[in-house]
Amino acid sequence: MTVVAPTLPGSVLVSAPGKVILFGEHAVVYGKTAVAASLGLRTYAWIRRTTGDSVVLTFPDLSPEALIRVEFTIEELKQWRMVTDASKDPMAVLSAASAKLLSDERVSGAAKQAAAAFLTVYLALVDEPMPMDVCVRSFLPVGAGLGSSASFSVCIATGLLLLTGRLSKTVGLSETELKTINDWAFCSEKVIHGNPSGIDNSLCTYGGAKLYSKGVMRDLKGFTTLKFILTDTQVPKNTKVQVEGVRLRKEKFPDIVTPILESIEALVTQCENSFSPSADETQLEETLETLVDINHSLLSAIGVSHPSLEAVRQTSARFGLKSKLTGAGGGGCALTLIRHDTTHDTIEEFKNALECHGCRSFEAEVGCEGVRCNFLSDADTIRWTDFVDRGLDSAQLDALIKR
């Protein structure tokens, strides 16, 4: 039977950040180093045990058109649990449950992926299937290269570890406990992506900023939380197309593109060196603004910018700000560094100008705290409906977690 701590309530709220690439896009494909960091747009998972006979998953933010509710009966879960036990492989449940997951055409593809990932971790951690309601809200744009699936995976893993007593506390998590969360989040990510790098779920678990190259990650020492405006151009990105475009350009013009990729790596090294104890805030911001500007220009030179991204750049320049694409490019998102002396009025005017270009923009910390969680009381569950109906904003949810 599942070991449940005697004081463990039946409800838990978990949040995890997203992730952004700050510097080094595309060069990292060729073995160069990149800088990635946690993003303060968060996913929230509220999981509560119930007295019913099923597990009900609700994903209000995944699709406005398609059904975003998936339900598994306890009897189904018991049968699939036997498959998992027999094979000793958490992934084995996917073939057993595929007919159920694929049968309802009204459910969006993203919701099916999320349900499959949840199911895999649930059956691996819950010794005796228990009924529960699970609702996941996210303030991250989905499919924008901002780690939305990793953020989801960290939330689900943490919530299930808490409700099964495998984690007994919600604050001061040890390195061992964080590693356990990260390992199970990576298991969820494998269901969604097949062969993920593990970078996204690590940033969503631990927070902060990391340097990574050839599958190896290390902390960016001295990194301090930075404020950015994240702009979603709402132009769909296609990572495969952009990566292939760079490959072809490098193949055709190796003596031009190879030095550009090496310059991007040199820029990453400069970024790392910028976070020295002797650098003051203004000096650091000035250096980072220059690196933002150079990095985008280099990425544009290898063909991965887009008119929508250039519009963000031009708009930010009008307000004395510096922007760059983040991720694969060809659309997608841009980051604009906000200096500590930037006024509120300037930020609002900038965001309004971006809206005129059809963009959505969000103020967010980069390098923020990783996973957060808290047990909720019976009184808190009254607000469940508000949560499901998107009636609670991120500030209200953070207050529930932090108190």
N, C-alpha and C positions, 0 to 999 in steps of 0.2 A: 504494500500500500504506500501511497505517497506520504512522506513525512511532512506534517504541517506544524509549524511552530504554534504553541498554545495561544500566543497573543496575536496571531496573524489574522487581520481582518479579511473580509471576503472581497475587498475591492482595492485596486491599486491604479495609480495614474503615473505614467512614465512619459518622459519627453527626451528627444535626442535631436541634435542639430543636423543640418545638411553639410555639404562640403563644396569648396570652390578650389580651382587651380589658380594660384596667384601669378606664378611665373613658370615658364618652361613648357607650355603646350607644344605638342608635335615633336619638339626636340627629344622629349622623353621616349618617344617611339624608337629612336635611334641610339638608345643607351645613355642619353644625357640626363642630367638631374633636373627635377622639377620641384616646385614648392606648392604644397596644397595645405589648406587649413579648414577648420570647422566654420560653418556659416550659421549665424544666429537666427535663421528662419527654421522653425522647429516642427517636428512631427510629435503628436501626442496620442498615446494609446491608453484608453481606459478599459480595464478588464475587471469584471466582477463575477464572482461565483453566483449561481442561481439554483433554484430548486426545480427547474424544469427538466426536460429530457433531451436537450440538444445544446450544441454550441452554435451560437449565432454571431456571425461576423458582419459588421457594417462599415462601409468605407464611403462616407458622405462626399469626400472631395475628389474621388477618382474619376467620376463621369457624370455630368449633369443629365445625360440622355439615357444611359443604360442602367439596368438594375445593379445596385451596389450592395446587395444583401445576400449572404451565402449562409446556409444552415446545414449542419451535420448532426444526425441523431446519435445518441450515446451508443445505440446498438451498432450503427455503422462504424463508429470509432473503435468499439471493442473488436470488431472483426478486423479492421485495418491494423489495430495494435498487435494482433496475433501475427500478422504478416511481418511487421517490423521486428517483433521478438524472434521470429523464426530465422530471419535473414541476418540479424545483427547489423542491418544497414538502415539508417534513418531514411534514406532515399527510396527504399523499397516500397513505401506506402504510396508513392506517386502513381505507379502502375496499377496498384490495387484500387485506388480512388479515382483514377482518370475518367472512368465512365460517369461518375457523379459530377466531377468538376467540369466536364465538357458538355454535359447533356443540356443544360439550360442556356439557350442561345441569347436570352435576354441579359445575361450577366456579361459585363464588359471583360475584355481580355485581361486588362490590368487587374481587375477584381479577382479573376480566376488565378492569376499568378500569385497575387497576395495571399489568397486562400490556400493555395498549394504550399507556399512557404510556411504559413502559420501551421498548417496541418503537420508538416514534417517535424517542426520543432515541438509542437504540442505532444505528438505521439511518442517522441523520444524522451520527453521530460515528465509527462503525466503518467504515473504507473497505472492508475485506475482512472479511466476516462471520467471526467466530471463536467457537469453542465456549466456553461458560463456565457456571458455576453461580452463581446469584444467590439469596441468602436475605435476606429483610427481616424484622427483628423490631421491634416497637414497644411502648413502654411508655406510649403515649398512647391514651386511649380513642378509638376510631374513631367518626366521625360526631357528635362532641360539640362541634364548633365550636372545636377546639383546634389546628387546623392540621395534622392528621395527614397529609393528602394532600400538603401543601406540604413537610412534613418528609421524607416519602418521596421527593418529587421532587428535593429538594436532595441527598439521599443518593445517588440513582441518577445524577444529573447529575455529581456530584463523582467517584463511583467510575468512571464511564465515561471522564470526562476524564483521570483518572489512568492508567487501563489502556490508553488510546490515546496516551499521551505528550503530550497537550495541556496537562496540568499536570505539572510535573516535580518538585514538592516538596509536602510535606504540612504544613509549619509556616511561619509568616510569610507567608501568602498576601497578595499585593498587592491593592490596590483593583481593578486590572484583572482579576486572576485571580478575585476574588470576584464581580465583575460578570459574568464569563463563566459562572461557576457559576449565578448568579442568573438570567441570561438563559435558560439551558437548563432550569433548574427551572421557570421561567415557561412555557416551551414544554410541559413535561410537565403543568403545572397546567391549561393550555388544553385538553389532551386530556380531563382529568378533569372540569373544571368549565365548559368552553365559553368563558366570558368573565370570568375572575377579575380581581380588582383589582390583583394583584401585591404586595399588602401582606403576605400570609402568607409567600410564598416569600422576600421580602426579610428579614423578621424571622428566618426559619429559617436564612438564609444568614449574615447579619451579626450577629445577636443584638442585645442591648440593648433600648432602648425608643424608640418613634417617635411623633410626633404626625402625624395625617393628616386631611386634609379635601379633598373634591372631587378625589380622585385624586392629591393632592400629599402627599409624605411629607417630614418633616424630623426630625433627631435631637432627642430630649429631652435637652438639655444638662444635665450635672451629675447625671444619673440614676445611682443606685447600686443594686446588686443587692439585692432584697428577698426575704424568706422568706414564703411563703404556704402554707396548706393548700388544695389544690384538692379540692373535693368533687363527685363525679359522683352526682347524685341518682338516676341510672338511670331517670329519667322522660324518654322520648323528646321531643326538642324539634322544633318545626316553624318554621323561620325565616320562611317566607312567611306563615304564619298570624299570627305575632306582629307582623310589619311591617305587614300589612294591618289588624290590629286597632288599631294606633297611628294609622294613616292615617284610619280611620273615626272614631276618638275625636277626632282633631284637626279633622276636617271638621265634626263635630257640635258640638264645644266649642272653637273656635279661640282664644277669649280666655283659656281656661284652659290648654290644652295647649301653645300656642306659648310662653308664659312659662316653662313647665316645661322645654321643650327649650332655651330660652335660659339657664335656670339651670344645666342640665347643662353647657352650654358654659362658663359662668362658673366652674363647678367644675373643669373641665379647665384653664382658665387658672390657677386657684389651685394646682392640682397642679404645673403647669409652674414656677410661681414658688416653690414649696416647695423645689425642689432648688437652693437657693442655697448658695454656699460657706460662708456664715455659720451655716447651720442645723446644729445638732448632731443626733445620732442620735435622742435621745429626743424632741426638738422635732419632727423630721420625722415620726417614727412617730405622734405624737399628732395632727398635722395630717392625715396620711393616714388614720388611723382615723376621724376626723370626716368626711372626704370619702367614705370607703367607706360610712359610715352614711347620709349625705345622698344619695349617688348611688343607693343601693338604694331609698330611700324615694321618690325622684323617679321611678324606673323603675316602682316599684309603683303610683304614682299614674297612670301612663299605661297600666296594665293588663297588664304583661308579667311579673309575678311568678307564683308558683305555690305551693300549700301545701307542696310538698317543699322549695322554696327558703326559705319562711318557717320551716320546721322547722329548717333549718340555721342561720338567723339566731337563732332562739330558743335553740338549743343552744349556739351560740357565746357568746351573752350570759351564759349560766350560768357560763361560764369567763372572763368579762371580756374577750372577744374581739369583733371586729367583722367582719361578713361582708357580701358583696353578690353578686348574680347576675353572671355574666360571659357575654357573648354575647347571643343573642336572647331568652333567658328562656323562660317557660312550661314549665319543667323544665330539663334540661341540667345545667349546672355552676355552682358558687358558689366564690368566693375568700374566704379568711379570712386577714387579715394577722396575722403572728406577730411580736410585738415581740422585740427582742434579749434581754429579760429573762424571756421566757416559759420556764418550766421544762419539762424533758423529760416529767416526770410529767403536767403539765397537758396537753401535746400528746397524749400517749397516751390519757389519760382522755377528751379531746375526741373523738379519732378513734374510740374504742370507743363513745361515745355516738352518734356519727353512724352507726356500723354498726347500731345498734339501730333506726335509722330506715330501714334498707335501703340506705344509701349506701355508696359506696366513696370513700376519701379517700387523698390522696397529699401528702407533703411535697415541695415543689419551690421552687427559686429562680426568681424572675421577673427578667428582664433579664440572663439568663446569656449565656455565650459562644455564638456561632453554630456554623457547621459545623466539625467536627473530622475528621481522617483520618490514616491511617497505613498504610504497606505492611507486610505480614505475611510472616514467613519460612516456609519449608517446615515447620518444627517446629510453628508455630502452626496449620497446617491440620489437625493431629490433632484439634483442638478443634472442627472444623467440625460434627461430629455433635452435640456438646453444644449448639452454637449453634442448630442446626435443631430440636433436641428441647427447646428452652427451658431448657437446663441451666445457662446462664450468666446471671448477673444483671447489672444495669446497671453496678454497681461493677467487676465483673470485665472487662466490655467497655471501660469507660472506661480501665482500667489498660492494656489492650492498645493503645489508641489513644494514650495519653499518654506511654508509656515512651520 
